[in-house]
Amino acid sequence: MEPPDCLFLTGGNMGISEEWQAVKYREVFDEETRGLSRRRNSDPNCKIEDLEGILKNLYIMDGSDWLGRGGVQDIIMAATIAAYELFISDWKAELGL
């Protein structure tokens, strides 16, 4: 699974000092995707609706940033949300939904 382009984190002009952001984004995206795959394969009770519920809560958490998470946590949240969105979308496509 390929993550969505994460250049939005740097405004599309990534220099050496910003490369760590793309690396972190990819690391979190891959980790989340592996975890979701393991869960789907090992938990017969795991359903798309369950993951959609978690995604809904992630959206709420993302919008509730009134104290400010900081750059690293923003990257982690964006990559986590992207992983859930893509995983759910791919699973639905696989089922023809």
Contacts in CASP RR format, 6 or more apart in sequence:
PFRMAT RR
TARGET T0000
AUTHOR 0000-0000-0000
METHOD contacts of the structure
MODEL  1
MEPPDCLFLTGGNMGISEEWQAVKYREVFDEETRGLSRRRNSDPNCKIED
LEGILKNLYIMDGSDWLGRGGVQDIIMAATIAAYELFISDWKAELGL
1 33 0 8 1.000
1 83 0 8 1.000
1 86 0 8 1.000
1 87 0 8 1.000
1 90 0 8 1.000
3 25 0 8 1.000
3 26 0 8 1.000
3 29 0 8 1.000
3 30 0 8 1.000
3 79 0 8 1.000
3 82 0 8 1.000
3 83 0 8 1.000
3 86 0 8 1.000
4 82 0 8 1.000
4 86 0 8 1.000
6 21 0 8 1.000
6 22 0 8 1.000
6 25 0 8 1.000
6 26 0 8 1.000
6 75 0 8 1.000
6 78 0 8 1.000
6 79 0 8 1.000
7 14 0 8 1.000
7 22 0 8 1.000
9 18 0 8 1.000
9 21 0 8 1.000
9 22 0 8 1.000
9 25 0 8 1.000
9 74 0 8 1.000
9 75 0 8 1.000
9 78 0 8 1.000
10 18 0 8 1.000
10 21 0 8 1.000
10 22 0 8 1.000
14 21 0 8 1.000
14 22 0 8 1.000
21 75 0 8 1.000
24 72 0 8 1.000
24 75 0 8 1.000
24 76 0 8 1.000
24 79 0 8 1.000
25 75 0 8 1.000
25 78 0 8 1.000
25 79 0 8 1.000
26 79 0 8 1.000
27 79 0 8 1.000
28 75 0 8 1.000
28 76 0 8 1.000
28 79 0 8 1.000
28 80 0 8 1.000
28 83 0 8 1.000
29 79 0 8 1.000
29 80 0 8 1.000
29 82 0 8 1.000
29 83 0 8 1.000
32 79 0 8 1.000
32 80 0 8 1.000
32 83 0 8 1.000
32 84 0 8 1.000
32 87 0 8 1.000
33 83 0 8 1.000
33 86 0 8 1.000
33 87 0 8 1.000
36 51 0 8 1.000
36 83 0 8 1.000
36 84 0 8 1.000
36 87 0 8 1.000
37 87 0 8 1.000
39 46 0 8 1.000
40 46 0 8 1.000
40 91 0 8 1.000
48 88 0 8 1.000
48 91 0 8 1.000
48 92 0 8 1.000
48 95 0 8 1.000
48 97 0 8 1.000
51 84 0 8 1.000
51 87 0 8 1.000
51 88 0 8 1.000
51 91 0 8 1.000
52 88 0 8 1.000
54 84 0 8 1.000
55 81 0 8 1.000
55 84 0 8 1.000
55 85 0 8 1.000
55 88 0 8 1.000
58 77 0 8 1.000
58 80 0 8 1.000
58 81 0 8 1.000
58 84 0 8 1.000
59 81 0 8 1.000
61 77 0 8 1.000
62 77 0 8 1.000
62 78 0 8 1.000
62 81 0 8 1.000
65 74 0 8 1.000
69 77 0 8 1.000
END
